[in-house]
Amino acid sequence: MFNFFKITSNTFKESVREPIFFLMLFAALVLIGHYPSAALFVFSEQLKLVVDSSMATSLIFGLVAGVLCASHTVAREMRNGTVLLLLSKPVYRWTFVLGKIIGIALAVTLFAAVCNFAAVISVYVATDQFRMDMGIYYIYLALLAAGCVVGMVANFWKGSSFSEIASYALTLLVPVFAVYCLMAKPEPTLALADLGKALILINFAVIAMSTLAVVFATRLDIVANLCVCSVVFFLGLISSYLFQRQTDSDALNLVFGALYAILPNWQYFWLADAVAVNRPIPDSYVINAAIYMVIYVSVCSMWAVAIFQNKEIAGDSRV
């Protein structure tokens, strides 16, 4: 169990230390912060566009970050022989795979959570269709700059990883400012409770994709992994349209049913439209989505363990 926790902790730290992790996080936060300005003069649809764009950014950037983290921490270690060195010690293969899955899931959860808090701030910036709250907007940009400054100072004085320290700084600053907006600023016209539930569902989707990315990373390099995950993401977006229908062929219906069960249905986690029209999101829906995510992650984890169990690593033929 100690080895499992160490692998999980090291995987999380390694993911956060990757420069691409911070670059993706910073780019997502900058985009989310600027959506209110891009949605001005849109005839009372500013909040809808801000919510849609912010949630889409959290989802897409989180999915890509999960794939890149999985490729860097799994595929690269398999390629350079680090996994062989680790497995030469009393570490089981299932411990290695599950530790990687949970460590990467924690990293992308942090990524998506920071983006979600930024989305809340962006909603407060979008006061109405003709005006932005420039005070919140400038403070938000200052916090992004402050996170970078903290990372640079830590890197200069202590030699710490810039990406890691800056990511942790943004993880602290952005949520604190979002809480301040929730407590001190007038409420926007949309239901914040429902927005929070919709953002939690985005986290579930990112965790599911990061698990799939680890599964593919045990066999594929970074480019192939990114391509396969992109195809899975696209098919999952339209899986209801493609596979949730009946035909005249029983065999084809069986194939469609199997594909619909295998592919993650990303639309199940996307409720931006419901938030935009102030349609209440039941707690039961969030609970069902969480159960769906847990089952999907569990099945993918067992799949990853199974295909990694007999994989030859740098000439290693151990089972």
C-alpha positions as CSV (number, residue, x, y, z in Angstrom):
1,M,0.0,0.0,0.0
2,F,2.9,2.3,0.7
3,N,4.3,1.8,-2.8
4,F,0.8,2.6,-4.2
5,F,0.6,5.9,-2.4
6,K,4.2,6.8,-3.3
7,I,3.5,6.1,-7.0
8,T,0.3,8.1,-6.9
9,S,2.0,11.1,-5.1
10,N,5.0,11.1,-7.5
11,T,2.7,10.8,-10.5
12,F,0.7,13.8,-9.3
13,K,3.8,15.9,-8.7
14,E,5.4,14.9,-12.0
15,S,2.2,15.8,-13.9
16,V,2.0,19.2,-12.2
17,R,5.7,19.8,-12.8
18,E,5.4,19.3,-16.6
19,P,5.7,22.7,-18.3
20,I,2.9,21.8,-20.7
21,F,0.6,21.4,-17.7
22,F,1.1,25.0,-16.6
23,L,1.0,26.3,-20.2
24,M,-2.4,24.6,-20.7
25,L,-3.7,25.8,-17.4
26,F,-2.5,29.4,-17.9
27,A,-3.9,29.5,-21.5
28,A,-7.2,28.2,-20.3
29,L,-7.4,30.7,-17.5
30,V,-6.6,33.6,-19.8
31,L,-9.2,32.5,-22.3
32,I,-11.9,32.1,-19.7
33,G,-11.1,35.6,-18.2
34,H,-11.4,37.2,-21.6
35,Y,-14.7,35.6,-22.7
36,P,-16.9,38.4,-21.2
37,S,-15.2,41.0,-23.4
38,A,-15.6,38.8,-26.5
39,A,-19.3,38.4,-25.7
40,L,-20.3,42.0,-25.4
41,F,-23.2,43.4,-27.5
42,V,-24.8,40.0,-28.2
43,F,-28.4,41.0,-27.3
44,S,-28.8,39.6,-23.8
45,E,-26.9,36.4,-24.5
46,Q,-23.6,37.4,-22.9
47,L,-23.9,35.1,-19.9
48,K,-24.9,32.2,-22.0
49,L,-21.9,32.6,-24.3
50,V,-19.6,33.1,-21.3
51,V,-20.9,29.9,-19.6
52,D,-20.8,27.9,-22.8
53,S,-17.3,29.0,-23.7
54,S,-15.9,28.7,-20.2
55,M,-17.2,25.2,-19.8
56,A,-16.0,24.1,-23.2
57,T,-12.5,25.5,-22.4
58,S,-12.4,23.6,-19.1
59,L,-13.5,20.4,-20.9
60,I,-11.2,20.5,-24.0
61,F,-8.1,21.8,-22.2
62,G,-8.7,19.4,-19.3
63,L,-9.0,16.4,-21.8
64,V,-5.8,17.4,-23.6
65,A,-3.9,18.0,-20.3
66,G,-5.0,14.5,-19.2
67,V,-3.7,12.9,-22.4
68,L,-0.4,14.8,-22.2
69,C,0.1,14.0,-18.6
70,A,-0.6,10.3,-19.2
71,S,1.8,10.2,-22.1
72,H,4.6,11.9,-20.2
73,T,4.3,9.9,-17.0
74,V,3.6,6.5,-18.5
75,A,4.7,6.2,-22.1
76,R,7.9,8.1,-21.6
77,E,8.8,6.1,-18.5
78,M,8.2,2.9,-20.5
79,R,10.4,4.2,-23.3
80,N,13.4,5.3,-21.2
81,G,13.4,2.2,-18.9
82,T,12.2,3.9,-15.7
83,V,9.3,1.4,-15.4
84,L,11.7,-1.5,-15.6
85,L,13.8,-0.1,-12.8
86,L,10.7,0.5,-10.7
87,L,9.3,-3.0,-11.3
88,S,12.6,-4.6,-10.3
89,K,11.7,-3.6,-6.8
90,P,8.8,-5.1,-4.8
91,V,6.2,-3.2,-6.8
92,Y,3.4,-5.0,-8.6
93,R,2.3,-4.0,-12.0
94,W,-1.3,-3.4,-10.9
95,T,0.1,-1.1,-8.2
96,F,2.0,0.9,-10.8
97,V,-0.9,1.2,-13.2
98,L,-3.5,2.2,-10.6
99,G,-1.1,4.6,-9.0
100,K,-0.6,6.3,-12.3
101,I,-4.3,6.5,-13.0
102,I,-5.2,8.0,-9.6
103,G,-2.2,10.4,-9.7
104,I,-3.1,11.7,-13.2
105,A,-6.8,11.9,-12.2
106,L,-5.9,14.1,-9.2
107,A,-3.8,16.3,-11.4
108,V,-6.5,16.9,-14.0
109,T,-9.1,17.3,-11.3
110,L,-6.9,20.2,-9.9
111,F,-6.7,21.5,-13.5
112,A,-10.4,21.4,-14.1
113,A,-11.3,22.8,-10.6
114,V,-9.1,25.9,-11.1
115,C,-10.7,26.5,-14.5
116,N,-14.2,26.0,-13.0
117,F,-13.5,28.7,-10.3
118,A,-12.2,30.9,-13.1
119,A,-15.5,30.4,-14.9
120,V,-17.4,31.6,-11.8
121,I,-15.2,34.7,-11.8
122,S,-15.9,35.2,-15.5
123,V,-19.6,35.1,-14.9
124,Y,-19.3,37.9,-12.4
125,V,-17.2,40.0,-14.8
126,A,-20.0,39.7,-17.4
127,T,-22.3,42.2,-15.7
128,D,-24.6,42.7,-18.7
129,Q,-24.5,42.8,-22.5
130,F,-23.1,46.3,-22.6
131,R,-20.8,46.4,-19.5
132,M,-18.1,44.4,-17.7
133,D,-17.1,44.7,-14.1
134,M,-13.6,46.0,-14.9
135,G,-12.5,45.9,-11.2
136,I,-13.0,42.1,-11.0
137,Y,-11.5,41.7,-14.5
138,Y,-8.3,43.6,-13.6
139,I,-7.9,41.8,-10.3
140,Y,-8.3,38.5,-12.0
141,L,-5.5,39.3,-14.5
142,A,-3.3,40.6,-11.7
143,L,-3.8,37.2,-9.9
144,L,-2.7,35.3,-13.0
145,A,0.4,37.5,-13.2
146,A,1.0,37.0,-9.4
147,G,0.9,33.3,-9.8
148,C,3.6,33.5,-12.5
149,V,5.7,35.8,-10.3
150,V,5.5,33.4,-7.4
151,G,6.7,30.6,-9.6
152,M,9.6,32.7,-10.9
153,V,10.7,33.7,-7.4
154,A,10.6,30.1,-6.2
155,N,12.5,28.9,-9.2
156,F,15.2,31.6,-8.8
157,W,15.7,31.4,-5.1
158,K,15.1,27.7,-4.4
159,G,15.4,26.0,-7.7
160,S,11.9,24.8,-7.4
161,S,9.9,23.8,-10.5
162,F,8.3,27.0,-12.0
163,S,5.4,25.0,-13.4
164,E,4.6,23.3,-10.1
165,I,4.8,26.4,-7.8
166,A,3.0,28.6,-10.3
167,S,0.2,26.0,-10.7
168,Y,-0.1,25.7,-6.9
169,A,-0.2,29.5,-6.6
170,L,-3.0,29.8,-9.1
171,T,-4.8,26.9,-7.3
172,L,-4.9,29.1,-4.2
173,L,-5.4,32.5,-5.7
174,V,-8.2,31.8,-8.2
175,P,-10.6,29.9,-5.9
176,V,-10.1,32.5,-3.1
177,F,-11.0,35.3,-5.4
178,A,-14.0,33.3,-6.7
179,V,-15.2,32.8,-3.1
180,Y,-14.8,36.6,-2.5
181,C,-16.9,37.3,-5.6
182,L,-19.6,34.9,-4.4
183,M,-19.7,36.5,-1.0
184,A,-19.2,40.2,-1.8
185,K,-20.7,40.8,-5.2
186,P,-24.3,40.9,-6.4
187,E,-25.5,37.6,-7.7
188,P,-25.7,37.2,-11.5
189,T,-29.0,36.4,-13.2
190,L,-28.3,32.7,-13.5
191,A,-28.5,30.1,-10.7
192,L,-25.0,29.7,-9.2
193,A,-25.9,26.4,-7.6
194,D,-26.8,24.9,-11.0
195,L,-23.7,26.3,-12.5
196,G,-21.7,24.6,-9.8
197,K,-23.3,21.3,-10.5
198,A,-22.6,21.7,-14.3
199,L,-19.0,22.5,-13.5
200,I,-18.7,19.4,-11.3
201,L,-19.9,17.3,-14.2
202,I,-17.1,18.7,-16.3
203,N,-14.7,17.4,-13.7
204,F,-16.2,14.0,-14.0
205,A,-15.7,14.0,-17.8
206,V,-12.0,15.0,-17.5
207,I,-11.4,12.3,-15.0
208,A,-12.9,9.7,-17.3
209,M,-10.8,10.8,-20.2
210,S,-7.6,10.9,-18.2
211,T,-8.2,7.3,-17.2
212,L,-8.7,6.3,-20.9
213,A,-5.5,8.2,-21.7
214,V,-3.5,6.1,-19.2
215,V,-5.0,2.9,-20.8
216,F,-3.8,3.9,-24.2
217,A,-0.5,5.2,-22.9
218,T,0.5,1.7,-21.9
219,R,0.6,0.8,-25.6
220,L,0.8,4.0,-27.5
221,D,3.2,7.0,-27.8
222,I,2.1,10.5,-27.2
223,V,1.1,11.3,-30.8
224,A,-0.8,8.1,-31.3
225,N,-2.4,8.5,-27.8
226,L,-3.6,12.0,-28.6
227,C,-5.0,10.9,-31.9
228,V,-6.9,7.9,-30.5
229,C,-8.2,10.0,-27.6
230,S,-9.4,12.7,-30.0
231,V,-11.3,10.1,-32.0
232,V,-12.9,8.7,-28.8
233,F,-13.8,12.2,-27.7
234,F,-15.5,13.0,-31.1
235,L,-17.4,9.7,-31.2
236,G,-18.4,10.1,-27.6
237,L,-19.9,13.5,-28.4
238,I,-22.2,12.0,-31.1
239,S,-22.6,8.5,-29.7
240,S,-26.3,9.0,-28.9
241,Y,-26.9,10.0,-32.5
242,L,-24.8,7.2,-34.0
243,F,-25.5,4.2,-31.8
244,Q,-28.6,4.8,-29.7
245,R,-31.1,3.8,-32.4
246,Q,-32.9,0.7,-33.7
247,T,-32.4,-0.9,-37.1
248,D,-34.0,-3.8,-38.9
249,S,-30.9,-6.0,-38.1
250,D,-30.6,-7.6,-34.7
251,A,-26.9,-8.1,-35.2
252,L,-26.4,-4.4,-36.0
253,N,-28.5,-3.4,-33.0
254,L,-26.2,-5.5,-30.8
255,V,-23.1,-3.9,-32.3
256,F,-24.6,-0.4,-31.8
257,G,-25.5,-1.2,-28.2
258,A,-22.0,-2.5,-27.5
259,L,-20.4,0.6,-29.0
260,Y,-22.8,2.9,-27.1
261,A,-21.8,1.2,-23.8
262,I,-18.1,1.2,-24.6
263,L,-17.8,4.8,-25.7
264,P,-18.2,7.5,-23.0
265,N,-21.2,9.7,-23.6
266,W,-19.7,13.2,-23.1
267,Q,-23.1,14.8,-23.6
268,Y,-24.1,13.3,-20.3
269,F,-21.7,15.6,-18.6
270,W,-22.6,18.7,-20.6
271,L,-25.3,20.8,-19.1
272,A,-24.4,24.3,-20.2
273,D,-27.7,24.8,-22.0
274,A,-29.6,23.9,-18.9
275,V,-27.6,26.5,-16.9
276,A,-28.1,29.2,-19.6
277,V,-31.9,28.9,-19.4
278,N,-32.0,28.5,-15.6
279,R,-33.3,25.0,-15.8
280,P,-32.8,23.3,-12.4
281,I,-30.3,20.5,-12.3
282,P,-31.4,17.7,-9.9
283,D,-29.0,16.4,-7.3
284,S,-29.9,12.9,-8.5
285,Y,-28.6,13.7,-11.9
286,V,-25.2,14.6,-10.5
287,I,-25.2,11.5,-8.3
288,N,-26.0,9.3,-11.4
289,A,-23.3,11.0,-13.4
290,A,-20.8,10.3,-10.5
291,I,-21.8,6.6,-10.5
292,Y,-21.4,6.5,-14.2
293,M,-18.0,8.0,-14.0
294,V,-16.9,5.7,-11.2
295,I,-18.1,2.6,-13.1
296,Y,-16.4,3.7,-16.3
297,V,-13.1,4.6,-14.5
298,S,-13.2,1.2,-12.7
299,V,-13.7,-0.7,-15.9
300,C,-11.0,1.2,-17.7
301,S,-8.6,0.7,-14.7
302,M,-9.2,-3.1,-14.9
303,W,-8.6,-2.9,-18.6
304,A,-5.3,-1.1,-18.1
305,V,-4.1,-3.6,-15.5
306,A,-5.0,-6.5,-17.8
307,I,-3.2,-5.2,-20.9
308,F,-0.2,-4.0,-18.9
309,Q,0.2,-7.3,-16.9
310,N,1.9,-9.2,-19.7
311,K,3.5,-6.3,-21.6
312,E,7.2,-6.6,-22.3
313,I,9.0,-3.6,-20.9
314,A,12.5,-2.9,-22.2
315,G,13.1,-6.6,-22.7
316,D,11.5,-7.6,-19.4
317,S,9.5,-10.8,-19.7
318,R,8.2,-10.9,-16.1
319,V,4.5,-11.5,-15.6
